[in-house]
Amino acid sequence: MDNVERDVMDFDVVIVGAGPSGLAAACRLMQQASDAEQELTVCVVEKGSEVGAHILSGAVFEPRALNELFPDWQERGAPLNTPAIRDDVYLLKDADKAQKLPNALVPKSMHNTGGDLTRYVISAGNLCRWLAEQAEALGVEIFPGFAAQEAIVEDGAVRGILIGDMGVAADGSPKDSHMPGMELRAKYTLFAEGARGHIGKRLIEDFSLDAGRDPQHYGIGLKELWDVPADKHEPGVVLHGSGWPLGNNAHGGWFLYHAENQQVVVGLIMDLSYQNPWLSPFDEFQRMKHHPVLSQYLEGGKRVAYGARAITKGGFNCLPKMTFPGGLLIGCDAGTLNFAKIKGLHTAMKSGMVAAESVFEAIKNGDEGAQELTSFTDKWEASWAYQELKESASFGPAIHKYGTVGGGAYNFANQLLGNKLPNLHDTTTDHGALKPADECEKIDYPKPDGKLSFDKPSSVFLSNTNHEENQPCHLRLDDPDLPIRDNLPKYAEPAQRYCPVGVYEVVEDDEGKPRFQINFQNCIHCKTCDIKDPAQNITWVAPEGGGGPNYPNM
């Protein structure tokens, strides 16, 4: 903590991040307060310019948690308008050929039709906008455009958060518009920042929350929203697939969902455990769309939005301890996504609801805060969300160990046998999986055609990304010389390729020597650099509040 004089606001509960877990927690807290006729002050801070601006997900939504939170969500107008009506799963063999998998061979966790629960093709951003409306109607205060910069830790306990200063110039000096960030203090603070949350990352380290766990694993999810011709649009059709164009040393899968309003969403999720530093997830995604299985729906359409975001996908074996004195990690900040289902919204919401019940119980009983809520762990481990994660503990490690096809077969057999096969582990970090460039095949990607495939600059434009240019760079290098000195000769500086929006470039200076350039204005807050840099030299911190992408309907 610094010595700057700051305004202080006190709340019972502060929640960092207006995503599914944070907003579900806020709503559940106020529902309980209302039922108990007890006054409760709850605040949600969101770094995006509005709720939903930074939310990016597939998404086929399983409304199990929503049914519990708001049983009357249909009457309340929740944006779940397109039921999933058909599931198709493909293995792409090459640039032209594909094999459609019989339904019986698809792991049951990936089925989106049938059963008692209807799933919906939705915009996760719009779901969060709706949840925010419900939260505010219940009395929650939501502050968009305010970026939590660090946790306030006193006497070994979290006591709230510090909001980042506004109006700071690139050289660190205060501008005329300078405003010191506030201290938001609380009895309990819930961290719901999403995948690789920058405060959550530090809390995991400072409180050793990952002791005895496998290292967390991530993917990068790239997504586009397309307007398509009416004759190619079938609302509720859900397509998944894997195989081409990813090679043997990269795992991942694609999705194409028919949403409402004559739109389809198409995307690629690629494990960040890939080995070849020449690989570019963005370019793999662009050429993937040329496969006939996907292009048949996109040709004649228009791309209207683009985005990318890291996904916390390690699952059960990587789930950290979620409690520490004064707070909780929830949702993707902890890693509650169930990759076996390719879904995380429902489990994120449930983790937030369980957190809310533990926090409210403590406050109702006169707790003044800063304790470790061990009751949360008992409640969480008794929940259906935890059991769901436990049942699919081997899903990701099997794919890492045996490849997409072999891992899929293992998981199919394991689900068939009631999860009786051994629990597999993957203890290699994602950044540690990268091989030297001279040991790998260089990849020449085809030029985009401007119809189905596109370049990074035009894609950044469609993400509506904006940052105040005269501010400190929020992508911090521990050693500014390392990218050129170490990463360039050994790994051909992979940041040029793993970043999905061209933030990092190797350019020549006036003397013809290579220089590492950071175009932070392009950053869409995906966090891939913080995860994949082989030297772990890049640290992502929150820029000035309100900066970053502004995703519509994503």
Solvent accessible surface area in square Angstrom, and as a share of the most:
residue,aa,sasa,rsa
1,M,114,0.51
2,D,71,0.37
3,N,158,0.81
4,V,71,0.41
5,E,165,0.74
6,R,29,0.11
7,D,105,0.54
8,V,76,0.44
9,M,65,0.29
10,D,109,0.57
11,F,16,0.07
12,D,22,0.11
13,V,0,0.00
14,V,0,0.00
15,I,0,0.00
16,V,9,0.05
17,G,11,0.11
18,A,0,0.00
19,G,9,0.08
20,P,17,0.11
21,S,6,0.04
22,G,0,0.00
23,L,0,0.00
24,A,0,0.00
25,A,0,0.00
26,A,0,0.00
27,C,0,0.00
28,R,57,0.21
29,L,0,0.00
30,M,18,0.08
31,Q,32,0.14
32,Q,24,0.11
33,A,4,0.03
34,S,74,0.48
35,D,118,0.61
36,A,41,0.31
37,E,165,0.74
38,Q,59,0.26
39,E,153,0.68
40,L,11,0.05
41,T,54,0.31
42,V,2,0.01
43,C,0,0.00
44,V,0,0.00
45,V,2,0.01
46,E,14,0.06
47,K,45,0.19
48,G,0,0.00
49,S,52,0.34
50,E,72,0.32
51,V,17,0.10
52,G,1,0.01
53,A,0,0.00
54,H,22,0.10
55,I,30,0.15
56,L,25,0.13
57,S,33,0.21
58,G,18,0.17
59,A,6,0.05
60,V,10,0.06
61,F,2,0.01
62,E,5,0.02
63,P,4,0.02
64,R,95,0.35
65,A,0,0.00
66,L,0,0.00
67,N,53,0.27
68,E,80,0.36
69,L,4,0.02
70,F,3,0.01
71,P,111,0.70
72,D,57,0.30
73,W,18,0.06
74,Q,127,0.56
75,E,141,0.63
76,R,104,0.38
77,G,50,0.48
78,A,8,0.06
79,P,27,0.17
80,L,12,0.06
81,N,90,0.46
82,T,7,0.04
83,P,60,0.38
84,A,12,0.09
85,I,107,0.54
86,R,92,0.34
87,D,25,0.13
88,D,9,0.04
89,V,17,0.10
90,Y,36,0.14
91,L,40,0.20
92,L,3,0.01
93,K,120,0.51
94,D,53,0.27
95,A,45,0.35
96,D,104,0.54
97,K,130,0.55
98,A,40,0.31
99,Q,80,0.36
100,K,111,0.47
101,L,52,0.26
102,P,73,0.46
103,N,93,0.48
104,A,83,0.64
105,L,99,0.49
106,V,6,0.03
107,P,15,0.09
108,K,141,0.60
109,S,21,0.14
110,M,29,0.13
111,H,51,0.23
112,N,3,0.01
113,T,49,0.28
114,G,57,0.55
115,G,78,0.75
116,D,158,0.82
117,L,48,0.24
118,T,66,0.39
119,R,35,0.13
120,Y,23,0.09
121,V,3,0.02
122,I,11,0.05
123,S,17,0.11
124,A,0,0.00
125,G,1,0.01
126,N,43,0.22
127,L,0,0.00
128,C,0,0.00
129,R,56,0.21
130,W,14,0.05
131,L,0,0.00
132,A,8,0.06
133,E,106,0.48
134,Q,18,0.08
135,A,0,0.00
136,E,96,0.43
137,A,90,0.70
138,L,56,0.28
139,G,46,0.44
140,V,7,0.04
141,E,79,0.35
142,I,18,0.09
143,F,41,0.17
144,P,54,0.34
145,G,13,0.13
146,F,57,0.24
147,A,3,0.02
148,A,7,0.05
149,Q,44,0.20
150,E,56,0.25
151,A,15,0.12
152,I,0,0.00
153,V,69,0.39
154,E,66,0.29
155,D,141,0.73
156,G,47,0.45
157,A,6,0.04
158,V,0,0.00
159,R,82,0.30
160,G,0,0.00
161,I,0,0.00
162,L,10,0.05
163,I,3,0.02
164,G,12,0.12
165,D,44,0.23
166,M,46,0.21
167,G,4,0.04
168,V,28,0.16
169,A,10,0.08
170,A,62,0.48
171,D,120,0.62
172,G,47,0.46
173,S,47,0.30
174,P,94,0.59
175,K,47,0.20
176,D,162,0.84
177,S,80,0.51
178,H,62,0.28
179,M,100,0.45
180,P,49,0.31
181,G,4,0.04
182,M,42,0.19
183,E,23,0.10
184,L,0,0.00
185,R,58,0.21
186,A,14,0.11
187,K,51,0.22
188,Y,0,0.00
189,T,0,0.00
190,L,0,0.00
191,F,0,0.00
192,A,7,0.05
193,E,28,0.13
194,G,22,0.21
195,A,4,0.03
196,R,40,0.15
197,G,1,0.01
198,H,13,0.06
199,I,1,0.01
200,G,1,0.01
201,K,58,0.24
202,R,87,0.32
203,L,4,0.02
204,I,35,0.18
205,E,128,0.57
206,D,106,0.55
207,F,51,0.21
208,S,69,0.45
209,L,3,0.02
210,D,69,0.36
211,A,65,0.50
212,G,90,0.86
213,R,105,0.38
214,D,17,0.09
215,P,39,0.25
216,Q,40,0.18
217,H,8,0.03
218,Y,18,0.07
219,G,0,0.00
220,I,0,0.00
221,G,8,0.08
222,L,0,0.00
223,K,4,0.02
224,E,0,0.00
225,L,5,0.03
226,W,1,0.00
227,D,57,0.29
228,V,5,0.03
229,P,42,0.27
230,A,71,0.55
231,D,131,0.68
232,K,59,0.25
233,H,26,0.12
234,E,68,0.31
235,P,71,0.44
236,G,0,0.00
237,V,0,0.00
238,V,0,0.00
239,L,1,0.01
240,H,8,0.03
241,G,7,0.07
242,S,20,0.13
243,G,23,0.22
244,W,56,0.20
245,P,13,0.08
246,L,22,0.11
247,G,46,0.44
248,N,156,0.80
249,N,49,0.25
250,A,3,0.02
251,H,27,0.12
252,G,15,0.14
253,G,22,0.21
254,W,6,0.02
255,F,9,0.04
256,L,0,0.00
257,Y,6,0.02
258,H,0,0.00
259,A,13,0.10
260,E,58,0.26
261,N,119,0.61
262,Q,80,0.35
263,Q,27,0.12
264,V,0,0.00
265,V,7,0.04
266,V,0,0.00
267,G,0,0.00
268,L,3,0.01
269,I,18,0.09
270,M,0,0.00
271,D,5,0.02
272,L,0,0.00
273,S,20,0.13
274,Y,3,0.01
275,Q,64,0.28
276,N,8,0.04
277,P,0,0.00
278,W,47,0.17
279,L,5,0.02
280,S,2,0.01
281,P,0,0.00
282,F,3,0.01
283,D,42,0.22
284,E,2,0.01
285,F,0,0.00
286,Q,8,0.03
287,R,53,0.19
288,M,0,0.00
289,K,0,0.00
290,H,72,0.32
291,H,1,0.00
292,P,62,0.39
293,V,15,0.09
294,L,0,0.00
295,S,9,0.06
296,Q,88,0.39
297,Y,25,0.09
298,L,1,0.00
299,E,85,0.38
300,G,76,0.73
301,G,23,0.22
302,K,138,0.59
303,R,15,0.05
304,V,47,0.27
305,A,0,0.00
306,Y,0,0.00
307,G,0,0.00
308,A,0,0.00
309,R,39,0.14
310,A,3,0.02
311,I,31,0.16
312,T,4,0.02
313,K,6,0.02
314,G,7,0.07
315,G,12,0.12
316,F,45,0.19
317,N,14,0.07
318,C,7,0.04
319,L,11,0.06
320,P,7,0.05
321,K,89,0.38
322,M,10,0.04
323,T,1,0.01
324,F,1,0.00
325,P,36,0.23
326,G,0,0.00
327,G,1,0.01
328,L,0,0.00
329,L,0,0.00
330,I,0,0.00
331,G,0,0.00
332,C,31,0.19
333,D,8,0.04
334,A,1,0.01
335,G,0,0.00
336,T,0,0.00
337,L,20,0.10
338,N,4,0.02
339,F,33,0.14
340,A,1,0.01
341,K,32,0.14
342,I,48,0.24
343,K,12,0.05
344,G,10,0.10
345,L,20,0.10
346,H,1,0.01
347,T,0,0.00
348,A,5,0.04
349,M,0,0.00
350,K,27,0.12
351,S,0,0.00
352,G,0,0.00
353,M,5,0.02
354,V,5,0.03
355,A,0,0.00
356,A,0,0.00
357,E,51,0.23
358,S,0,0.00
359,V,0,0.00
360,F,10,0.04
361,E,74,0.33
362,A,14,0.11
363,I,11,0.06
364,K,117,0.50
365,N,118,0.60
366,G,53,0.51
367,D,31,0.16
368,E,136,0.61
369,G,6,0.06
370,A,16,0.13
371,Q,103,0.46
372,E,56,0.25
373,L,12,0.06
374,T,91,0.53
375,S,37,0.24
376,F,2,0.01
377,T,50,0.29
378,D,102,0.53
379,K,66,0.28
380,W,7,0.02
381,E,76,0.34
382,A,84,0.65
383,S,10,0.06
384,W,37,0.13
385,A,0,0.00
386,Y,32,0.12
387,Q,75,0.33
388,E,20,0.09
389,L,2,0.01
390,K,107,0.45
391,E,102,0.46
392,S,25,0.16
393,A,10,0.07
394,S,6,0.04
395,F,17,0.07
396,G,9,0.09
397,P,10,0.07
398,A,0,0.00
399,I,23,0.12
400,H,34,0.15
401,K,125,0.53
402,Y,105,0.40
403,G,18,0.18
404,T,37,0.21
405,V,100,0.57
406,G,30,0.29
407,G,0,0.00
408,G,23,0.23
409,A,60,0.47
410,Y,34,0.13
411,N,4,0.02
412,F,47,0.19
413,A,36,0.28
414,N,11,0.06
415,Q,26,0.12
416,L,132,0.66
417,L,99,0.49
418,G,44,0.42
419,N,58,0.30
420,K,161,0.68
421,L,54,0.27
422,P,95,0.60
423,N,72,0.37
424,L,25,0.12
425,H,105,0.47
426,D,24,0.13
427,T,97,0.57
428,T,71,0.41
429,T,47,0.27
430,D,4,0.02
431,H,48,0.21
432,G,48,0.46
433,A,20,0.15
434,L,11,0.06
435,K,84,0.35
436,P,33,0.21
437,A,9,0.07
438,D,132,0.68
439,E,116,0.52
440,C,26,0.15
441,E,142,0.64
442,K,128,0.54
443,I,42,0.22
444,D,126,0.65
445,Y,48,0.18
446,P,84,0.53
447,K,186,0.79
448,P,63,0.40
449,D,69,0.36
450,G,50,0.48
451,K,155,0.66
452,L,14,0.07
453,S,4,0.03
454,F,31,0.13
455,D,66,0.34
456,K,33,0.14
457,P,97,0.61
458,S,46,0.30
459,S,0,0.00
460,V,17,0.10
461,F,161,0.67
462,L,39,0.19
463,S,0,0.00
464,N,76,0.39
465,T,26,0.15
466,N,108,0.55
467,H,7,0.03
468,E,85,0.38
469,E,118,0.53
470,N,69,0.36
471,Q,6,0.03
472,P,45,0.28
473,C,43,0.26
474,H,2,0.01
475,L,6,0.03
476,R,117,0.43
477,L,38,0.19
478,D,108,0.56
479,D,41,0.21
480,P,92,0.58
481,D,92,0.48
482,L,23,0.11
483,P,3,0.02
484,I,46,0.23
485,R,128,0.47
486,D,57,0.29
487,N,4,0.02
488,L,48,0.24
489,P,98,0.62
490,K,105,0.44
491,Y,29,0.11
492,A,15,0.11
493,E,1,0.00
494,P,1,0.00
495,A,0,0.00
496,Q,52,0.23
497,R,38,0.14
498,Y,0,0.00
499,C,7,0.04
500,P,1,0.00
501,V,2,0.01
502,G,17,0.16
503,V,3,0.01
504,Y,4,0.02
505,E,69,0.31
506,V,39,0.22
507,V,39,0.23
508,E,130,0.58
509,D,52,0.27
510,D,154,0.80
511,E,134,0.60
512,G,42,0.40
513,K,118,0.50
514,P,60,0.38
515,R,111,0.40
516,F,26,0.11
517,Q,50,0.22
518,I,42,0.21
519,N,31,0.16
520,F,18,0.07
521,Q,59,0.26
522,N,45,0.23
523,C,9,0.05
524,I,4,0.02
525,H,4,0.02
526,C,10,0.06
527,K,6,0.02
528,T,0,0.00
529,C,10,0.06
530,D,3,0.02
531,I,4,0.02
532,K,0,0.00
533,D,3,0.01
534,P,22,0.14
535,A,46,0.36
536,Q,62,0.27
537,N,5,0.03
538,I,6,0.03
539,T,39,0.23
540,W,2,0.01
541,V,11,0.07
542,A,5,0.04
543,P,10,0.06
544,E,38,0.17
545,G,14,0.13
546,G,29,0.28
547,G,9,0.09
548,G,4,0.04
549,P,3,0.02
550,N,55,0.28
551,Y,4,0.01
552,P,52,0.33
553,N,67,0.34
554,M,1,0.00
